Amino acid sequence: NGASPQFENLEVPSPLTRLIDRFVSEAMLPAAATGSKDVAQGRTLFMEAGCEACHRASFDLPAAGTMPARRIAPYTDLLLHDMGDGLADQVKDGEASGNEWRTAPLWGIGVALRTGHVGLLHDGRARSVLEAILWHDGEAAPARQKVEALSATDRQALIDFIGSL
């Protein structure tokens, strides 16, 4: 059966079981309204600002073994990008230099925002979606500048869209 005394006679350790329970319970929270005009406008603004250059909306996974091919929507390209000196920690990590970061998935960010888990960016320094956007520099500077130029109403629509993910 795979059970072991070291794991309290469970197949997995209880800390992992608690993490799975937390994930499932948070994932089952009601989703934010995604059909509103503001969210639809926010999606358009997300694309027009150039956010999708790195936070790619979706891509297809090929079939593997018994898993069929499917489309996922992680809102990431999983690539390293120069995010500028403001986010730099000067720590080389594998292929990444001190100012390069792998694009964080926005998939599920709405759940984190609704549950109050708002430490955004690689080190949790941003306390809101807008603050996280404003930290973007380097390759993402043009997108940040477009967001900065938005009206307050459009900026909120963009934030609402991100919160719907």
C-alpha positions in Angstrom: 0.0 0.0 0.0 3.0 2.3 0.2 2.1 3.6 3.7 5.1 4.3 5.9 5.4 5.0 9.7 7.6 8.0 8.8 4.6 9.5 7.0 2.0 8.8 9.8 1.0 5.7 7.9 -0.1 7.8 5.0 1.2 7.6 1.4 2.3 11.2 1.6 3.6 13.3 4.5 0.9 15.3 6.3 2.5 18.7 5.4 2.0 17.9 1.7 -1.6 16.7 2.5 -2.3 20.1 4.1 -0.9 21.9 1.1 -3.1 19.9 -1.2 -6.1 20.6 1.0 -5.3 24.3 1.0 -4.9 24.4 -2.8 -8.1 22.6 -3.4 -10.1 24.7 -0.9 -8.7 28.0 -2.4 -9.2 26.8 -5.9 -12.8 26.1 -5.2 -13.5 29.7 -4.1 -16.0 31.4 -6.4 -14.3 32.9 -9.4 -14.4 36.6 -10.0 -16.9 37.7 -12.5 -15.2 37.4 -15.9 -18.0 38.5 -18.2 -18.3 42.1 -17.1 -17.6 44.9 -19.5 -14.7 46.1 -17.4 -13.0 42.7 -17.4 -13.5 42.5 -21.2 -12.0 46.0 -21.6 -9.2 45.0 -19.2 -8.3 42.0 -21.4 -8.1 44.3 -24.4 -5.9 46.8 -22.5 -3.7 43.9 -21.4 -3.1 43.0 -25.0 -2.7 46.6 -26.2 -0.2 47.4 -23.5 2.0 44.5 -24.6 1.6 42.5 -21.3 1.0 39.4 -23.4 4.5 39.5 -24.8 5.6 37.8 -21.6 2.4 36.9 -19.9 1.2 34.7 -22.8 -2.5 34.0 -22.5 -2.4 30.3 -23.6 -0.5 27.6 -25.3 -1.1 24.0 -26.4 0.4 21.0 -24.6 0.9 18.0 -26.8 -0.6 14.7 -25.9 1.6 12.6 -23.6 1.0 9.0 -22.6 -2.6 8.8 -21.6 -3.0 12.6 -21.4 -4.7 14.2 -24.4 -3.5 17.3 -26.0 -4.9 20.3 -24.3 -4.8 24.1 -24.1 -3.7 25.8 -20.9 -3.9 29.4 -19.9 -1.1 30.1 -17.5 -0.4 33.7 -18.6 3.3 33.2 -18.8 5.9 32.3 -21.5 8.1 30.5 -18.9 11.1 32.5 -20.3 13.7 34.6 -18.6 13.5 38.4 -19.1 15.6 41.3 -18.1 13.4 43.2 -15.6 15.8 46.0 -15.0 17.9 47.2 -12.1 15.0 47.9 -9.7 14.2 44.2 -9.3 17.8 43.0 -9.6 19.3 41.1 -6.7 22.6 40.4 -8.5 22.3 36.7 -7.7 23.1 34.5 -10.6 20.8 31.5 -10.6 21.5 28.9 -13.3 21.1 30.7 -16.7 19.5 33.8 -15.0 21.6 36.8 -14.3 20.8 39.0 -11.3 18.3 41.1 -13.1 16.5 38.3 -15.1 13.4 36.6 -13.9 11.2 33.9 -15.3 7.8 35.3 -16.2 5.5 34.5 -13.3 2.3 32.8 -14.3 -0.8 35.0 -13.6 -2.9 31.8 -13.7 -4.8 31.8 -10.3 -3.7 35.3 -9.2 -7.3 36.1 -8.7 -7.6 33.5 -6.0 -4.5 34.8 -4.2 -5.9 38.3 -4.4 -9.3 37.3 -3.1 -7.8 35.4 -0.2 -5.5 38.2 0.8 -2.2 36.6 -0.4 -0.9 39.6 -2.1 2.9 39.5 -1.9 3.5 39.8 -5.6 6.7 39.6 -7.7 9.6 37.2 -7.0 10.2 38.5 -3.5 6.7 39.6 -2.4 7.6 43.3 -2.4 4.5 44.5 -4.4 1.3 44.8 -2.3 -1.0 45.2 -5.3 -1.3 44.4 -8.9 -0.7 48.0 -9.9 2.4 48.2 -7.7 3.7 45.0 -9.3 3.2 46.5 -12.8 5.0 49.7 -11.8 8.1 47.6 -10.7 8.4 46.2 -14.3 11.4 47.7 -16.1 14.0 46.5 -18.6 12.3 44.5 -21.3 8.9 45.3 -19.7 9.4 49.1 -19.5 7.3 49.8 -22.7 4.3 47.8 -21.3 4.6 49.5 -17.9 4.7 52.9 -19.6 1.6 52.2 -21.5 -0.2 51.2 -18.3 1.0 54.4 -16.6 -0.5 56.4 -19.5 -3.9 54.8 -19.1 -6.8 56.7 -17.5 -7.8 55.7 -14.0 -10.9 53.9 -15.3 -8.9 51.9 -17.9 -6.2 51.1 -15.4 -8.8 49.7 -13.0 -10.3 47.6 -15.9 -6.8 46.2 -16.5 -6.5 45.4 -12.8 -10.0 43.8 -12.7 -9.0 41.6 -15.7 -5.8 40.4 -14.0 -7.9 39.8 -10.8 -10.2 37.6 -12.9 -7.5 35.1 -13.8 
